[in-house]
Amino acid sequence: MGEFALVAFGAALAVAAALVPVARRVALAANLVAAVRPDRLHREVRPYGGGLAIADTLLVVVGGGWVLALWMAPDALPGWLPARLGEHLAARTPALVRLAIGALVFFVIGLLDDRYALPAAPKLLLELFAAVLVVVGLGMRATAWLGAPGAAEVLSVLWILAVVNAYNMLDHADGLAAAVGVVALGSLAAGQMMVGEWFVPGAALATAGALAGFLLYNRPPARLFMGDAGTHLVGYLLAALTIMARYYFPEEGTTRLVVLVPVAVLAVPLFDAACVLAGRVARGRNPMVGDATSHLGHRMLARGARPWTVIVVGAGLALVAALGSVLMYFPSPLFAIGCLHLAVVAAALVVARRRPGLPAVPDAEGPR
């Protein structure tokens, strides 16, 4: 499956790299820009547009590749693809349609926020509506062996809301959210390919490639931002794909605690968001009101770290958690080592986020 991974990731990277400059010009023409505000760290107006490029990339790579594979004759497929790929994709088409509908809804919510700067409460209500639509209306939900009526649906809605907002909050320093997203999606794809899956790895690798192409322009100093359209789209895909993935293989000796894999995959955004919200509450602040001092990148920049250092630390911690997530597919003692990776990442995030007691520095993306 190595060729499959390279093609899915590489095609998306190439398409995104070509589309991002176009999306940047479209964002400027449509006045989709991040204005300079007291609670943001950048000191000049910068365009959004990353979300537009990522969405278009996925439409071209995933949508186009799906249609092409369905229509191609089995003997015309490359040798590294399974001969019955068309049958497999046809069976998973309803799942792709559900995934795409949810992605469109969250993308539109983010786009509205980019254009009109929605207040926190109405935006959260829209996200809740979208999550309920995905879980109840489209039937995308995790069970985690919950027997109580409605428990799986509630857990799935909360998971989607948590991941979307955590990833959105991670988008506060140039390149950080994109770099962490590439690692998280790559680790999810690696674990799923290891157990013989194709659908989730394909979608995850295409999204990772789109983020990598965007990162070429979002690296410090960023030429454009992902925007809420991008963070909501990618955050939703991270949440949805971790729900759709298969983790439990009792015949292989996996434990039921393998449901911790999604937490390990998304450890950096989830733990950082939890620290930010807890810190705001402890200081008597509204947890829904953003600031330019609470996040991992803010704290590191305020202590004098370079913008690239923030990316390396965030992606490095995500990689440690990613290795742990793959180990969790195995029975003990490898599962225990995977959990240890998760604990190390949580501890390292607390240390990296230690409060500097200094004002935040400019030249980083606005907080969430």
Contacts in CASP RR format, 6 or more apart in sequence:
PFRMAT RR
TARGET T0000
AUTHOR 0000-0000-0000
METHOD contacts of the structure
MODEL  1
MGEFALVAFGAALAVAAALVPVARRVALAANLVAAVRPDRLHREVRPYGG
GLAIADTLLVVVGGGWVLALWMAPDALPGWLPARLGEHLAARTPALVRLA
IGALVFFVIGLLDDRYALPAAPKLLLELFAAVLVVVGLGMRATAWLGAPG
AAEVLSVLWILAVVNAYNMLDHADGLAAAVGVVALGSLAAGQMMVGEWFV
PGAALATAGALAGFLLYNRPPARLFMGDAGTHLVGYLLAALTIMARYYFP
EEGTTRLVVLVPVAVLAVPLFDAACVLAGRVARGRNPMVGDATSHLGHRM
LARGARPWTVIVVGAGLALVAALGSVLMYFPSPLFAIGCLHLAVVAAALV
VARRRPGLPAVPDAEGPR
1 80 0 8 1.000
1 193 0 8 1.000
1 196 0 8 1.000
1 198 0 8 1.000
1 201 0 8 1.000
2 80 0 8 1.000
2 193 0 8 1.000
3 78 0 8 1.000
3 80 0 8 1.000
4 80 0 8 1.000
4 81 0 8 1.000
4 193 0 8 1.000
4 198 0 8 1.000
4 201 0 8 1.000
4 202 0 8 1.000
5 189 0 8 1.000
5 193 0 8 1.000
5 201 0 8 1.000
5 205 0 8 1.000
8 61 0 8 1.000
8 201 0 8 1.000
8 202 0 8 1.000
8 205 0 8 1.000
8 206 0 8 1.000
8 209 0 8 1.000
9 205 0 8 1.000
9 206 0 8 1.000
9 208 0 8 1.000
9 209 0 8 1.000
9 212 0 8 1.000
10 209 0 8 1.000
11 61 0 8 1.000
11 206 0 8 1.000
12 57 0 8 1.000
12 58 0 8 1.000
12 61 0 8 1.000
12 205 0 8 1.000
12 206 0 8 1.000
12 207 0 8 1.000
12 208 0 8 1.000
12 209 0 8 1.000
12 210 0 8 1.000
12 212 0 8 1.000
12 213 0 8 1.000
13 209 0 8 1.000
13 210 0 8 1.000
13 212 0 8 1.000
13 213 0 8 1.000
15 56 0 8 1.000
15 57 0 8 1.000
15 60 0 8 1.000
15 61 0 8 1.000
15 210 0 8 1.000
16 53 0 8 1.000
16 54 0 8 1.000
16 57 0 8 1.000
16 209 0 8 1.000
16 210 0 8 1.000
16 211 0 8 1.000
16 212 0 8 1.000
16 213 0 8 1.000
16 214 0 8 1.000
17 213 0 8 1.000
17 216 0 8 1.000
19 52 0 8 1.000
19 53 0 8 1.000
19 56 0 8 1.000
19 57 0 8 1.000
20 49 0 8 1.000
20 50 0 8 1.000
20 53 0 8 1.000
20 213 0 8 1.000
20 214 0 8 1.000
20 216 0 8 1.000
20 217 0 8 1.000
20 224 0 8 1.000
21 217 0 8 1.000
22 53 0 8 1.000
23 49 0 8 1.000
23 50 0 8 1.000
23 51 0 8 1.000
23 52 0 8 1.000
23 53 0 8 1.000
23 56 0 8 1.000
23 224 0 8 1.000
24 47 0 8 1.000
24 49 0 8 1.000
24 50 0 8 1.000
24 217 0 8 1.000
24 223 0 8 1.000
24 224 0 8 1.000
26 32 0 8 1.000
26 49 0 8 1.000
26 52 0 8 1.000
27 33 0 8 1.000
27 47 0 8 1.000
27 48 0 8 1.000
27 49 0 8 1.000
27 50 0 8 1.000
27 52 0 8 1.000
27 224 0 8 1.000
28 47 0 8 1.000
30 115 0 8 1.000
31 115 0 8 1.000
32 47 0 8 1.000
32 48 0 8 1.000
32 49 0 8 1.000
32 111 0 8 1.000
32 114 0 8 1.000
32 115 0 8 1.000
33 45 0 8 1.000
33 46 0 8 1.000
33 47 0 8 1.000
33 48 0 8 1.000
34 40 0 8 1.000
34 42 0 8 1.000
34 45 0 8 1.000
34 46 0 8 1.000
34 47 0 8 1.000
34 48 0 8 1.000
34 225 0 8 1.000
34 227 0 8 1.000
34 365 0 8 1.000
34 366 0 8 1.000
35 45 0 8 1.000
36 42 0 8 1.000
36 43 0 8 1.000
36 44 0 8 1.000
36 45 0 8 1.000
39 290 0 8 1.000
39 291 0 8 1.000
39 292 0 8 1.000
39 366 0 8 1.000
39 367 0 8 1.000
40 292 0 8 1.000
40 365 0 8 1.000
40 366 0 8 1.000
40 367 0 8 1.000
41 172 0 8 1.000
41 173 0 8 1.000
41 292 0 8 1.000
41 298 0 8 1.000
41 301 0 8 1.000
41 360 0 8 1.000
41 361 0 8 1.000
41 362 0 8 1.000
41 363 0 8 1.000
41 364 0 8 1.000
41 365 0 8 1.000
41 366 0 8 1.000
41 367 0 8 1.000
42 362 0 8 1.000
42 363 0 8 1.000
42 364 0 8 1.000
42 365 0 8 1.000
42 366 0 8 1.000
43 362 0 8 1.000
43 363 0 8 1.000
46 222 0 8 1.000
46 223 0 8 1.000
46 224 0 8 1.000
46 225 0 8 1.000
47 224 0 8 1.000
47 225 0 8 1.000
48 114 0 8 1.000
48 224 0 8 1.000
48 225 0 8 1.000
48 226 0 8 1.000
48 227 0 8 1.000
48 228 0 8 1.000
48 229 0 8 1.000
49 224 0 8 1.000
49 225 0 8 1.000
49 226 0 8 1.000
49 227 0 8 1.000
49 229 0 8 1.000
50 214 0 8 1.000
50 218 0 8 1.000
50 224 0 8 1.000
50 225 0 8 1.000
50 226 0 8 1.000
50 227 0 8 1.000
50 229 0 8 1.000
50 230 0 8 1.000
51 107 0 8 1.000
51 214 0 8 1.000
51 226 0 8 1.000
51 227 0 8 1.000
51 229 0 8 1.000
51 230 0 8 1.000
51 233 0 8 1.000
52 229 0 8 1.000
53 210 0 8 1.000
53 214 0 8 1.000
54 207 0 8 1.000
54 210 0 8 1.000
54 211 0 8 1.000
54 214 0 8 1.000
54 226 0 8 1.000
54 230 0 8 1.000
54 233 0 8 1.000
54 234 0 8 1.000
55 103 0 8 1.000
55 107 0 8 1.000
55 229 0 8 1.000
55 230 0 8 1.000
55 233 0 8 1.000
57 206 0 8 1.000
57 209 0 8 1.000
57 210 0 8 1.000
58 103 0 8 1.000
58 206 0 8 1.000
58 207 0 8 1.000
58 210 0 8 1.000
61 206 0 8 1.000
61 210 0 8 1.000
62 96 0 8 1.000
62 202 0 8 1.000
62 203 0 8 1.000
62 206 0 8 1.000
66 89 0 8 1.000
66 93 0 8 1.000
66 96 0 8 1.000
69 77 0 8 1.000
69 81 0 8 1.000
69 85 0 8 1.000
69 86 0 8 1.000
69 89 0 8 1.000
70 86 0 8 1.000
70 89 0 8 1.000
70 90 0 8 1.000
74 83 0 8 1.000
74 84 0 8 1.000
74 85 0 8 1.000
74 86 0 8 1.000
77 83 0 8 1.000
77 85 0 8 1.000
82 88 0 8 1.000
82 198 0 8 1.000
85 198 0 8 1.000
88 198 0 8 1.000
88 199 0 8 1.000
92 199 0 8 1.000
95 199 0 8 1.000
95 244 0 8 1.000
96 199 0 8 1.000
96 203 0 8 1.000
98 134 0 8 1.000
98 138 0 8 1.000
98 139 0 8 1.000
98 140 0 8 1.000
99 140 0 8 1.000
99 203 0 8 1.000
99 237 0 8 1.000
99 240 0 8 1.000
99 241 0 8 1.000
99 244 0 8 1.000
101 134 0 8 1.000
101 138 0 8 1.000
102 130 0 8 1.000
102 133 0 8 1.000
102 134 0 8 1.000
102 138 0 8 1.000
102 236 0 8 1.000
102 240 0 8 1.000
103 233 0 8 1.000
103 236 0 8 1.000
103 237 0 8 1.000
103 240 0 8 1.000
105 130 0 8 1.000
105 133 0 8 1.000
105 134 0 8 1.000
106 127 0 8 1.000
106 130 0 8 1.000
106 164 0 8 1.000
106 232 0 8 1.000
106 233 0 8 1.000
106 235 0 8 1.000
106 236 0 8 1.000
107 229 0 8 1.000
107 230 0 8 1.000
107 232 0 8 1.000
107 233 0 8 1.000
107 236 0 8 1.000
109 123 0 8 1.000
109 126 0 8 1.000
109 127 0 8 1.000
109 130 0 8 1.000
109 228 0 8 1.000
109 232 0 8 1.000
110 227 0 8 1.000
110 228 0 8 1.000
110 229 0 8 1.000
110 230 0 8 1.000
110 231 0 8 1.000
110 232 0 8 1.000
110 233 0 8 1.000
111 228 0 8 1.000
111 229 0 8 1.000
112 118 0 8 1.000
112 126 0 8 1.000
113 123 0 8 1.000
113 228 0 8 1.000
113 229 0 8 1.000
113 232 0 8 1.000
114 227 0 8 1.000
114 228 0 8 1.000
114 229 0 8 1.000
118 126 0 8 1.000
120 288 0 8 1.000
120 289 0 8 1.000
121 288 0 8 1.000
124 161 0 8 1.000
124 288 0 8 1.000
127 161 0 8 1.000
127 164 0 8 1.000
127 165 0 8 1.000
127 232 0 8 1.000
128 157 0 8 1.000
128 161 0 8 1.000
130 236 0 8 1.000
131 156 0 8 1.000
131 157 0 8 1.000
131 160 0 8 1.000
131 161 0 8 1.000
131 164 0 8 1.000
132 157 0 8 1.000
134 140 0 8 1.000
134 160 0 8 1.000
134 236 0 8 1.000
134 240 0 8 1.000
135 141 0 8 1.000
135 153 0 8 1.000
135 156 0 8 1.000
135 157 0 8 1.000
135 160 0 8 1.000
136 153 0 8 1.000
140 156 0 8 1.000
140 240 0 8 1.000
140 243 0 8 1.000
140 244 0 8 1.000
141 152 0 8 1.000
141 153 0 8 1.000
141 155 0 8 1.000
141 156 0 8 1.000
141 243 0 8 1.000
142 152 0 8 1.000
142 155 0 8 1.000
142 156 0 8 1.000
142 159 0 8 1.000
142 243 0 8 1.000
142 259 0 8 1.000
143 152 0 8 1.000
144 152 0 8 1.000
144 155 0 8 1.000
144 259 0 8 1.000
145 256 0 8 1.000
145 259 0 8 1.000
146 152 0 8 1.000
146 155 0 8 1.000
156 243 0 8 1.000
159 239 0 8 1.000
159 242 0 8 1.000
159 243 0 8 1.000
159 262 0 8 1.000
160 236 0 8 1.000
160 239 0 8 1.000
160 240 0 8 1.000
160 243 0 8 1.000
162 239 0 8 1.000
162 270 0 8 1.000
162 273 0 8 1.000
163 235 0 8 1.000
163 236 0 8 1.000
163 238 0 8 1.000
163 239 0 8 1.000
163 242 0 8 1.000
163 266 0 8 1.000
163 269 0 8 1.000
163 270 0 8 1.000
164 231 0 8 1.000
164 232 0 8 1.000
164 235 0 8 1.000
164 236 0 8 1.000
164 239 0 8 1.000
165 273 0 8 1.000
165 368 0 8 1.000
166 266 0 8 1.000
166 269 0 8 1.000
166 270 0 8 1.000
166 272 0 8 1.000
166 273 0 8 1.000
167 177 0 8 1.000
167 181 0 8 1.000
167 231 0 8 1.000
167 234 0 8 1.000
167 235 0 8 1.000
167 238 0 8 1.000
167 266 0 8 1.000
167 269 0 8 1.000
168 228 0 8 1.000
168 231 0 8 1.000
168 232 0 8 1.000
168 235 0 8 1.000
168 368 0 8 1.000
169 269 0 8 1.000
169 272 0 8 1.000
169 273 0 8 1.000
169 276 0 8 1.000
169 295 0 8 1.000
169 367 0 8 1.000
169 368 0 8 1.000
170 176 0 8 1.000
170 177 0 8 1.000
170 180 0 8 1.000
170 231 0 8 1.000
170 268 0 8 1.000
170 269 0 8 1.000
170 272 0 8 1.000
170 273 0 8 1.000
170 295 0 8 1.000
170 296 0 8 1.000
170 368 0 8 1.000
171 177 0 8 1.000
171 225 0 8 1.000
171 226 0 8 1.000
171 227 0 8 1.000
171 231 0 8 1.000
171 365 0 8 1.000
171 366 0 8 1.000
171 368 0 8 1.000
172 295 0 8 1.000
172 297 0 8 1.000
172 298 0 8 1.000
172 364 0 8 1.000
172 365 0 8 1.000
172 366 0 8 1.000
172 367 0 8 1.000
172 368 0 8 1.000
173 295 0 8 1.000
173 296 0 8 1.000
173 297 0 8 1.000
173 298 0 8 1.000
173 301 0 8 1.000
173 307 0 8 1.000
173 310 0 8 1.000
173 311 0 8 1.000
173 364 0 8 1.000
173 365 0 8 1.000
174 218 0 8 1.000
174 219 0 8 1.000
174 220 0 8 1.000
174 221 0 8 1.000
174 222 0 8 1.000
174 307 0 8 1.000
174 311 0 8 1.000
174 363 0 8 1.000
174 364 0 8 1.000
174 365 0 8 1.000
175 215 0 8 1.000
175 218 0 8 1.000
175 219 0 8 1.000
175 220 0 8 1.000
175 222 0 8 1.000
175 311 0 8 1.000
175 365 0 8 1.000
176 296 0 8 1.000
176 297 0 8 1.000
176 310 0 8 1.000
176 311 0 8 1.000
176 314 0 8 1.000
176 365 0 8 1.000
177 226 0 8 1.000
177 231 0 8 1.000
177 234 0 8 1.000
177 269 0 8 1.000
178 211 0 8 1.000
178 212 0 8 1.000
178 214 0 8 1.000
178 215 0 8 1.000
178 218 0 8 1.000
178 226 0 8 1.000
179 215 0 8 1.000
179 311 0 8 1.000
179 314 0 8 1.000
179 315 0 8 1.000
179 318 0 8 1.000
180 268 0 8 1.000
180 269 0 8 1.000
180 314 0 8 1.000
180 315 0 8 1.000
180 318 0 8 1.000
181 208 0 8 1.000
181 211 0 8 1.000
181 234 0 8 1.000
181 238 0 8 1.000
181 318 0 8 1.000
182 208 0 8 1.000
182 209 0 8 1.000
182 211 0 8 1.000
182 212 0 8 1.000
182 215 0 8 1.000
182 315 0 8 1.000
183 315 0 8 1.000
183 316 0 8 1.000
183 318 0 8 1.000
183 319 0 8 1.000
183 322 0 8 1.000
184 238 0 8 1.000
184 265 0 8 1.000
184 266 0 8 1.000
184 268 0 8 1.000
184 269 0 8 1.000
184 318 0 8 1.000
184 322 0 8 1.000
185 204 0 8 1.000
185 205 0 8 1.000
185 207 0 8 1.000
185 208 0 8 1.000
185 211 0 8 1.000
185 237 0 8 1.000
185 238 0 8 1.000
185 241 0 8 1.000
186 204 0 8 1.000
186 205 0 8 1.000
186 208 0 8 1.000
186 322 0 8 1.000
187 264 0 8 1.000
187 265 0 8 1.000
187 318 0 8 1.000
187 319 0 8 1.000
187 321 0 8 1.000
187 322 0 8 1.000
187 323 0 8 1.000
187 325 0 8 1.000
187 326 0 8 1.000
188 200 0 8 1.000
188 201 0 8 1.000
188 204 0 8 1.000
188 238 0 8 1.000
188 241 0 8 1.000
188 242 0 8 1.000
188 245 0 8 1.000
188 265 0 8 1.000
188 325 0 8 1.000
189 200 0 8 1.000
189 201 0 8 1.000
189 202 0 8 1.000
189 204 0 8 1.000
189 205 0 8 1.000
189 208 0 8 1.000
190 201 0 8 1.000
190 322 0 8 1.000
190 326 0 8 1.000
191 201 0 8 1.000
191 325 0 8 1.000
191 326 0 8 1.000
191 329 0 8 1.000
192 200 0 8 1.000
192 201 0 8 1.000
192 204 0 8 1.000
192 245 0 8 1.000
192 246 0 8 1.000
193 201 0 8 1.000
194 326 0 8 1.000
194 329 0 8 1.000
195 246 0 8 1.000
195 249 0 8 1.000
195 329 0 8 1.000
197 245 0 8 1.000
197 246 0 8 1.000
199 244 0 8 1.000
200 241 0 8 1.000
200 244 0 8 1.000
200 245 0 8 1.000
203 237 0 8 1.000
203 241 0 8 1.000
204 237 0 8 1.000
204 241 0 8 1.000
207 234 0 8 1.000
207 237 0 8 1.000
211 234 0 8 1.000
214 226 0 8 1.000
217 223 0 8 1.000
217 224 0 8 1.000
218 224 0 8 1.000
218 225 0 8 1.000
218 226 0 8 1.000
219 308 0 8 1.000
219 311 0 8 1.000
220 306 0 8 1.000
220 307 0 8 1.000
220 308 0 8 1.000
220 311 0 8 1.000
220 363 0 8 1.000
221 307 0 8 1.000
221 363 0 8 1.000
222 365 0 8 1.000
225 365 0 8 1.000
226 234 0 8 1.000
231 368 0 8 1.000
238 265 0 8 1.000
238 266 0 8 1.000
242 261 0 8 1.000
242 262 0 8 1.000
242 265 0 8 1.000
242 266 0 8 1.000
243 262 0 8 1.000
245 261 0 8 1.000
245 262 0 8 1.000
247 254 0 8 1.000
247 258 0 8 1.000
247 259 0 8 1.000
247 261 0 8 1.000
247 328 0 8 1.000
247 329 0 8 1.000
248 254 0 8 1.000
248 256 0 8 1.000
248 258 0 8 1.000
248 259 0 8 1.000
249 329 0 8 1.000
252 329 0 8 1.000
252 330 0 8 1.000
252 331 0 8 1.000
253 331 0 8 1.000
254 329 0 8 1.000
254 330 0 8 1.000
254 331 0 8 1.000
254 335 0 8 1.000
255 331 0 8 1.000
255 332 0 8 1.000
255 335 0 8 1.000
257 328 0 8 1.000
257 335 0 8 1.000
258 328 0 8 1.000
258 329 0 8 1.000
258 335 0 8 1.000
260 328 0 8 1.000
260 339 0 8 1.000
260 342 0 8 1.000
261 325 0 8 1.000
261 328 0 8 1.000
261 329 0 8 1.000
263 270 0 8 1.000
263 342 0 8 1.000
264 321 0 8 1.000
264 322 0 8 1.000
264 324 0 8 1.000
264 325 0 8 1.000
264 328 0 8 1.000
264 338 0 8 1.000
264 341 0 8 1.000
264 342 0 8 1.000
265 321 0 8 1.000
265 322 0 8 1.000
265 325 0 8 1.000
267 317 0 8 1.000
267 318 0 8 1.000
267 321 0 8 1.000
267 342 0 8 1.000
267 345 0 8 1.000
267 346 0 8 1.000
268 296 0 8 1.000
268 314 0 8 1.000
268 317 0 8 1.000
268 318 0 8 1.000
268 321 0 8 1.000
268 345 0 8 1.000
268 349 0 8 1.000
271 345 0 8 1.000
271 346 0 8 1.000
271 349 0 8 1.000
272 295 0 8 1.000
272 296 0 8 1.000
272 349 0 8 1.000
272 353 0 8 1.000
275 294 0 8 1.000
275 349 0 8 1.000
275 350 0 8 1.000
275 353 0 8 1.000
276 294 0 8 1.000
276 295 0 8 1.000
277 287 0 8 1.000
279 285 0 8 1.000
279 294 0 8 1.000
280 286 0 8 1.000
280 287 0 8 1.000
280 289 0 8 1.000
280 291 0 8 1.000
280 294 0 8 1.000
281 287 0 8 1.000
285 291 0 8 1.000
290 367 0 8 1.000
290 368 0 8 1.000
291 367 0 8 1.000
292 298 0 8 1.000
292 360 0 8 1.000
292 366 0 8 1.000
292 367 0 8 1.000
293 299 0 8 1.000
293 302 0 8 1.000
293 359 0 8 1.000
293 360 0 8 1.000
294 367 0 8 1.000
295 353 0 8 1.000
295 367 0 8 1.000
296 310 0 8 1.000
296 313 0 8 1.000
296 314 0 8 1.000
296 349 0 8 1.000
296 352 0 8 1.000
296 353 0 8 1.000
297 305 0 8 1.000
297 310 0 8 1.000
297 364 0 8 1.000
298 360 0 8 1.000
298 364 0 8 1.000
298 367 0 8 1.000
299 352 0 8 1.000
299 353 0 8 1.000
299 354 0 8 1.000
299 355 0 8 1.000
299 356 0 8 1.000
300 309 0 8 1.000
300 310 0 8 1.000
300 313 0 8 1.000
300 352 0 8 1.000
300 353 0 8 1.000
301 307 0 8 1.000
301 310 0 8 1.000
301 360 0 8 1.000
301 361 0 8 1.000
301 364 0 8 1.000
302 356 0 8 1.000
302 357 0 8 1.000
302 358 0 8 1.000
302 359 0 8 1.000
302 360 0 8 1.000
302 361 0 8 1.000
303 356 0 8 1.000
303 358 0 8 1.000
304 356 0 8 1.000
304 361 0 8 1.000
305 313 0 8 1.000
307 363 0 8 1.000
307 364 0 8 1.000
310 364 0 8 1.000
313 352 0 8 1.000
317 345 0 8 1.000
317 348 0 8 1.000
317 349 0 8 1.000
317 352 0 8 1.000
318 345 0 8 1.000
320 341 0 8 1.000
320 344 0 8 1.000
320 345 0 8 1.000
320 348 0 8 1.000
321 341 0 8 1.000
321 342 0 8 1.000
321 345 0 8 1.000
323 338 0 8 1.000
323 341 0 8 1.000
324 337 0 8 1.000
324 338 0 8 1.000
324 339 0 8 1.000
324 341 0 8 1.000
324 342 0 8 1.000
325 338 0 8 1.000
325 341 0 8 1.000
327 334 0 8 1.000
327 335 0 8 1.000
327 337 0 8 1.000
327 338 0 8 1.000
327 341 0 8 1.000
328 334 0 8 1.000
328 335 0 8 1.000
328 338 0 8 1.000
328 339 0 8 1.000
END
